[in-house]
Amino acid sequence: MTQTLQLKINGSDLRLDLDDPRATLLDVLRERLGLTGTKKGCDRGQCGACTVLIDGRRVNACLALALSHDGAQITTIEGLARGEDLHPVQAAFIADDGFQCGFCTPGQIMSAVALIAEAEAGLDPERIREGMSGNLCRCAAYAGITEAVLDATRALALEEERAA
C-alpha cells in the first residue's frame, strides 16, 4: 500500500509516495531524492555519518523511518550553504583541516551545527568532544574537528553581534 509523505527538505516542500513503510529517511534522501551528501556508514546509528537536522535537532537518518517524520523540516549538508557562501561551520572545517578522507564530514558538520545551536553557554574543547562523540572519524581528525567547531562558534557569534 502506497503512503504519502510530505517533507520540507532544505527549504523545499516535497510530497513523496512511498511503497515501503519501512523506508528509512537516509534511503529516501539518497535513493529517491539524490541527496547523497548524507552518507550511509554503519547503517546502525553508531557512526553518525548520516546525521541530518530534523526540526533543528540532529538525528541519525539511518534509524529514522521516513514516514515517522511526515511534515518535518529536514536540513541536509546540501542545505547549509547560503547560496555560494559556505555555512561558517563548513568554512571552519576547511580552514582547520577538520577532515581527511571526508566520508564522515557531512555528518560531523551537521552535528556541529546542532551542537553550536544547542549550546546555551560557550563551548570549550571538552564540551565539543562530548557533544560530537556520536560522530566517528576513522581518520582520527578529531583535533581539527574540535578546532573547527570552536572557530565556527566564534564566527557565528560575530555574525549575531553584527546582525543585532
Backbone as a ProteinNet text record, in pm:
[ID]
protein_1_A
[PRIMARY]
MTQTLQLKINGSDLRLDLDDPRATLLDVLRERLGLTGTKKGCDRGQCGACTVLIDGRRVNACLALALSHDGAQITTIEGLARGEDLHPVQAAFIADDGFQCGFCTPGQIMSAVALIAEAEAGLDPERIREGMSGNLCRCAAYAGITEAVLDATRALALEEERAA
[TERTIARY]
83.6	0	88.8	66.5	144.5	96.5	193.6	162.4	230.5	162.3	214.5	286.8	400.2	485.7	512	494	523.7	636.9	738.2	854.7	895.9	962.5	1027.9	1177.2	1242.5	1383.8	1464.4	1555.7	1642.4	1561.3	1446.3	1361.8	1260.1	1263.8	1169.6	1063.2	937.4	828.2	823	820.9	818	706.4	648.4	547.3	596.3	606.1	658.3	558.7	548.4	470.5	567.9	549.5	637.8	563.9	626.5	569.8	605.5	716.3	764	757	669	657.8	782.2	872.1	994.3	1111.5	1088.5	1196.9	1253.6	1386.1	1449.6	1461.4	1473.5	1494	1622.7	1724.5	1851.3	1831.4	1760.3	1738.4	1652.2	1553.5	1470.1	1555.4	1638.3	1723.1	1818.3	1886.7	1990	1932	1839.1	1793.4	1678	1588.1	1472.5	1498.5	1573.9	1591.3	1729.5	1821.9	1955.1	2040.3	2005.3	2083.6	2187.9	2295	2394.7	2501.4	2490.3	2583.6	2569.7	2450.4	2426.6	2476.2	2573	2640.7	2581	2588.4	2549.5	2678.9	2701.2	2822.3	2792.2	2757.6	2733	2591.2	2497.4	2355.1	2294.9	2355.7	2309.3	2303	2326.1	2320.6	2441.2	2551.9	2669.1	2776.7	2779	2892	2859.5	2733.9	2695.5	2715.5	2760.8	2783.5	2654.1	2541.4	2412.1	2337.4	2407.4	2341.2	2278.1	2151.8	2077.7	2006.5	1951.7	1871.6	1724.9	1647.9	1503.5	1442.1	1373.9	1317.5	1423.4	1545.1	1654.6	1733.5	1691.6	1761.5	1836.5	1953.2	2032.2	1977.7	1972.4	1914.3	1997.2	2016	2078.6	1971.9	1986.4	1884.7	1869.8	1972.1	1962.1	1867.4	1840.5	1749.9	1610.2	1591.5	1464.6	1377.1	1261.5	1167.7	1113	1116.3	1073.7	930.8	841.1	700.3	679.1	770.9	759.4	782.5	833.5	867.3	784.1	665.1	573.2	551.6	570.3	551.8	673.4	781.5	900.5	981.4	1061.9	1157.9	1294.6	1354.5	1480.7	1587.5	1703.7	1818.3	1928.4	1981.2	2093.9	2215.2	2328.4	2450.2	2432.6	2352.8	2329.6	2254	2185.6	2104.2	2170.4	2296.8	2362	2415.7	2475.6	2537.1	2431	2474.7	2386.1	2419.3	2354.7	2389	2528.7	2616.8	2754.7	2844.1	2792.1	2870.9	2852.9	2964.3	2958.3	2905.1	2839.6	2799.1	2928.7	2929.2	3050.8	3111.7	3029.4	3084.9	3156.7	3099.2	3165.9	3299.7	3299.3	3422.2	3527.6	3485.4	3580.1	3639.7	3560.8	3614.7	3724.1	3706.9	3809.5	3932.8	3912	4023.1	4104.9	4040.9	4107.8	4139.9	4131.4	4157.7	4076.2	3946.1	3856.9	3815.1	3890	3858.8	3984.4	3983.9	4090.9	4028.7	3970.3	3910.3	3778.8	3710.7	3588.2	3459.7	3467.5	3345	3253.3	3309.6	3227.8	3194.6	3258.3	3249.3	3106.8	3020.3	2883.7	2812.8	2823.4	2761	2825.6	2957.8	3028.9	2980.5	2970.5	2928.6	2785.1	2695.7	2556.3	2546.7	2623.9	2623.5	2680.6	2785.9	2846	2749	2674.5	2575.2	2473.5	2425.4	2327.2	2389.9	2511.7	2578.7	2593.2	2636	2651.3	2516.5	2411.3	2277.4	2226.4	2262.4	2217.7	2289.4	2410.7	2495.1	2440.3	2399.4	2349.5	2465.5	2568.2	2689.3	2794.6	2908.1	3013.6	3058.6	3120.1	3172.6	3323.1	3369.3	3512.6	3547.3	3676.5	3713.5	3651.6	3643	3586.1	3437.7	3362.6	3219.7	3200.3	3289.3	3279.2	3304.2	3409.7	3438.7	3321.9	3263	3147.9	3028	3000	2884.8	2895.1	3018.5	3040.5	3070.7	3059.1	3100.3	3017.6	2902.9	2821.8	2863.4	2965.9	3015.8	3159.5	3180.6	3312.2	3388.2	3519.3	3608.3	3716.3	3714	3812.1	3952	3962.5	4094.2	4149.1	4069.9	4109.1	4144.7	4061.2	4082.4	4018.6	4011.2	3937.2	3992.5	4124.5	4181.3	4133.4	4134.4	4086	3936.4	3862.1	3717.4	3687.4	3754.8	3733.6	3767.7	3879.5	3920.3	3819.5	3768.7	3669.7	3541.6	3497.3	3375.7	3398.3	3515.1	3547.2	3546.3	3612.8	3618.5	3480.8	3402.2	3267.4	3178.8	3196.7	3120.6	3150.7	3279.1	3318.8	3264.3	3273.6	3225.5	3075	3000.2	2854.9	2817.5	2893.1	2868.3	2892.9	2998	3024.9	2913.5	2863.8	2751.5	2629.6	2602.2	2486.6	2505.6	2626.9	2655.1	2634.7	2683.3	2669.3	2523.4	2446.2	2305.2	2221.6	2268.9	2192.6	2202.8
-117.3	0	124.6	213.5	336.4	438	502.5	607.4	736.2	846.8	976.7	1042	1101.2	1166.9	1308.5	1404.8	1543.9	1589.5	1646.3	1694.7	1830.1	1906.3	2028.7	1999.8	1979.9	1944	2058.2	2109	2220.6	2337.2	2360.3	2473.2	2445.3	2327.8	2293.8	2196.9	2227.5	2138.4	2022.9	1901.3	1781.7	1689.7	1625	1522.5	1395.3	1289	1162.3	1050.9	959.9	838.7	725.9	663.1	554.4	421.5	325.2	190.9	107	140.7	63.2	147.3	113.6	192.1	181.3	88.2	70.4	150	228.9	306.5	405.5	405.1	500	635.5	736.8	870.7	875.5	806.4	802.5	749.3	639	581.5	671.4	736.7	829.1	945.7	1001.6	1114.3	1074.3	964.4	924.6	865.5	770.5	694.1	759.2	823.1	885	1028.7	1102.1	1245.5	1283.2	1188.6	1215.3	1304.4	1315.2	1395.9	1304.4	1282.5	1183.5	1238.4	1363.8	1418.2	1349.7	1307.1	1231.5	1089.8	1046.4	918.9	802.4	686	560.8	495.8	501.6	442.9	305.1	298.5	169.6	119.3	208.8	176.3	120.2	155.8	108.2	219.2	342.4	454	467.4	405.2	407.5	505	543.2	623.2	770.8	806.4	946	1001.5	921.8	971.4	1019.1	970.7	1003.4	1114.9	1188.9	1291.2	1399.6	1426.7	1537.1	1611.4	1726.6	1800.3	1781	1738.9	1726	1823.1	1922.8	2029.2	2087.5	2102.7	2164.8	2074	1949.7	1855.8	1752.8	1714.8	1615.6	1475.2	1403.9	1269.8	1183.8	1057.8	962.4	917.4	957.3	929.5	780.6	701.2	557	489.2	554.4	497.1	556.8	658.7	730.8	677.4	625	585.2	712.3	717.3	837.4	876.4	779.6	809.9	867.4	841.4	895.6	1045.5	1100.1	1242.3	1320	1269.6	1339	1481.6	1578.3	1718.3	1785.4	1712.6	1766.7	1855.1	1939.6	2021.6	1956	1920.1	1846.6	1928.7	1935.3	2001.6	1898.5	1889.8	1802.3	1891.4	1829.8	1904.9	1992.4	1947	2025.3	2154.7	2162.1	2279.2	2380.4	2361.5	2452	2580	2569.3	2687.4	2793	2915.9	3029.3	3079	3019.3	3049.6	2997.4	3086.9	3048.7	3052.3	3106.7	3119.7	2998	2939	2825.8	2868.7	2777.9	2799.1	2814	2894.7	2911.2	2779.9	2680.1	2551.7	2483.3	2488.3	2430.3	2499.6	2632	2708.3	2675.8	2661.1	2630.3	2490.3	2394.8	2260.1	2263.5	2345.1	2357.4	2427.2	2539.7	2619	2543.9	2460.9	2393.3	2247.2	2204.8	2064.7	1970.3	1995.2	1912.5	1785.4	1744.9	1621	1568.3	1440.7	1382.5	1316.2	1198.3	1133.1	1200	1261.3	1334.6	1255.2	1125.4	1045.5	1085.4	1106.6	1140.2	1288.3	1369.1	1514.8	1569.6	1526.8	1581.7	1559.5	1440.3	1411.8	1491.5	1506.2	1585.5	1730.3	1784.7	1924.4	1943.2	1853.4	1866.2	1856.6	1767.3	1755.2	1880.6	1937.4	2059.7	2176.9	2188.7	2296.3	2284.9	2164	2144.3	2167.7	2120.4	2139.1	2287.4	2365.8	2509.5	2572.6	2531.7	2586.2	2544.4	2424.9	2372.7	2438.3	2484.2	2535.7	2667.5	2666.2	2789.5	2874.5	2810.8	2881	2851.2	2911.8	2889.1	2744.5	2708.4	2573	2574.3	2473.5	2454.4	2319	2290.9	2164.4	2039.9	2036.8	1919.2	1902.6	2011.8	2005.2	1968.7	2015.5	1981.3	1833.1	1781.2	1638.1	1553.4	1592.4	1519.4	1532.2	1653.3	1678	1615.5	1592.5	1533.8	1383.9	1325.3	1186.2	1084.8	1123.6	1032.5	1027.2	1105.2	1108.1	1057.1	945.1	883.5	924.2	937.3	967.5	860.3	776.8	668.5	721	841.3	901.5	971.4	985.7	1048.4	1195.6	1269.8	1413.7	1494.4	1436.7	1498.1	1633.2	1652.3	1781.8	1891.3	1864.5	1961.8	1985.9	1881.7	1894.6	1983.9	1958.7	2039.8	2185.3	2209.5	2347.2	2413.1	2337.4	2390.9	2431.7	2350.6	2384.3	2509	2519.7	2640.7	2764.3	2754.9	2869	2904.3	2803.8	2829.1	2892.8	2852.2	2911.3	3060.5	3094.9	3236.3	3311.9	3251.9	3318.1	3342.4	3244.8	3260.8	3365.1	3371.1	3473	3613.1	3628	3756.9	3794.9	3697.6	3723.7	3774.3	3710.5	3751.7	3892.5	3924.7	4058.8	4164.3	4135.9	4230.8	4248.8	4142.8	4149.2	4224.6	4227.7	4291.9	4442.3
0	0	0	-90.7	-101.3	1.1	67.1	163.9	120.5	144.7	104.1	220.9	190.4	288.7	241.2	329.8	297.6	387.7	325.9	397.8	342.4	424.7	377.9	390.3	276.9	277.3	218.9	300.4	259.6	204.2	264.7	227.3	118.6	58.9	-48.2	2.2	-27.9	7.9	-91.2	-38.3	-122.3	-78.3	-175.7	-149.9	-217.6	-139.7	-190.2	-164.3	-257.9	-239	-207.9	-92.5	-50.9	-56.6	-121.7	-130.3	-8.1	56.8	171.1	297.9	390.7	514.2	602.3	570.5	647.6	591.3	488.5	426.8	527.5	538.7	629.4	561.4	643.4	590.3	508.5	553.6	480.1	338.9	325.9	192.6	105.5	163.8	86.7	37.2	125.4	85.7	-26.5	-9.3	-105.2	-234	-220.3	-336.4	-410.3	-339.4	-405	-445.3	-361.7	-384.8	-436.1	-439.6	-492.3	-403.4	-276.3	-181.9	-117	-190.1	-150	-56.2	-16.2	81.3	215.8	248.8	371.3	345.9	424.8	397.5	474	410.4	475.7	522.5	652.4	709.5	762.7	889.2	954.3	932.3	902.1	886.2	1014.8	1130.3	1261.2	1365	1323.7	1417.1	1507.1	1470.2	1557	1512.5	1384.4	1335.7	1316	1294.3	1276.8	1137.6	1041.5	905.6	839.5	887.4	826.9	901.3	986.6	1068	981.5	1007.4	945.6	1057.8	1025.7	1122.7	1089.1	1186.4	1171.9	1271.5	1217.8	1300.4	1394	1341.5	1414.9	1505.8	1519.2	1608.3	1526	1573	1498.4	1519.1	1407.8	1406.1	1311.7	1348.8	1257.6	1158.3	1034.1	932.8	904.1	933.6	909.3	1007.9	1121.2	1221.6	1216.1	1135.5	1131.2	1017.9	1052.4	948.1	883.3	753.6	682.1	718	721.2	749.1	888.8	979.8	1115.8	1119.5	1012	1010.1	908.7	881.3	791.2	841.4	754.6	788.9	849.3	867.6	932.2	837.5	898.3	824.6	840.8	728.9	730.9	661	724.6	663.8	648	525.7	496.8	468.4	449.5	420.3	295.8	200.9	79	106.4	219.2	250.8	342.9	378	471.8	409.1	293.8	231.6	204.6	205.6	177.5	37.6	-59.3	-198.6	-228.1	-269.6	-299.6	-175.3	-64.4	58.1	147	187.3	277.6	413.2	480.9	619.3	700.8	806.2	886.5	936.9	965.3	1009.2	893	774.4	658.3	633.1	638.2	614.7	720.3	844.9	952.4	935.4	890.1	867.5	761.2	659.2	556	613.2	680.9	732.8	838	917.7	1028.8	1000.9	876	841.4	929.2	933.7	1014.3	943.9	845.6	774.4	707.5	676.7	597.8	475.7	492.1	375.3	335.9	432.6	404.4	414.2	435.9	437.5	552.8	669.9	787	793.1	710	721.8	715.9	624.9	627.3	760.7	814.8	943.6	1056.2	1050.7	1151.3	1146.5	1026.5	1011.4	1060.2	1023.3	1067.1	1219.4	1278	1423.6	1488.1	1429	1482.8	1476.5	1366.8	1355	1468.1	1494.7	1601.8	1738.5	1758.9	1887.7	1918.9	1823.1	1843.9	1877.9	1807.1	1833.5	1971.4	2015.7	2145.1	2262.4	2239.7	2348.8	2400.9	2525.7	2587.1	2635.4	2687.1	2726.9	2620.4	2631.5	2532.8	2529.4	2421.3	2406.6	2431.1	2502.4	2519.7	2457.7	2439.9	2373.7	2437.2	2569.5	2635.2	2601.7	2605.8	2571.7	2425.4	2339.9	2197	2178	2238.6	2223.1	2273.6	2386.5	2439.8	2346.1	2299.9	2213.8	2076.4	2032.4	1899.6	1908.3	2026.6	2046.8	1968.3	1918.1	1837.1	1691.1	1656.6	1518.9	1517.9	1452.6	1448.4	1323.1	1338.5	1226.3	1223.6	1123.8	1114.9	1088.8	1034.4	1008.4	1132.5	1234.8	1361.5	1344.7	1273.9	1254.4	1366.7	1484.8	1595.5	1638.5	1635.4	1675.8	1581.2	1451.3	1353.3	1364.8	1395.7	1412.5	1532.5	1643.7	1764.2	1736.2	1671.1	1638.5	1544.1	1448.8	1354.5	1426.9	1521.8	1595.8	1680.7	1743.1	1820.3	1731.1	1615.6	1524.2	1468.6	1435	1383.1	1490.2	1614.8	1725	1734.2	1724.8	1729.2	1608.1	1490.4	1367.9	1373.9	1421.1	1431.2	1536	1645.5	1748.1	1690.9	1610.3	1545.3	1449	1374.3	1283.5	1359.2	1473.2	1555.2	1608.9	1653.1	1703.9	1595.8	1476.4	1364.1	1324.3	1334.6	1296.5	1400.1	1524	1631.9	1632
[MASK]
++++++++++++++++++++++++++++++++++++++++++++++++++++++++++++++++++++++++++++++++++++++++++++++++++++++++++++++++++++++++++++++++++++++++++++++++++++++++++++++++++++

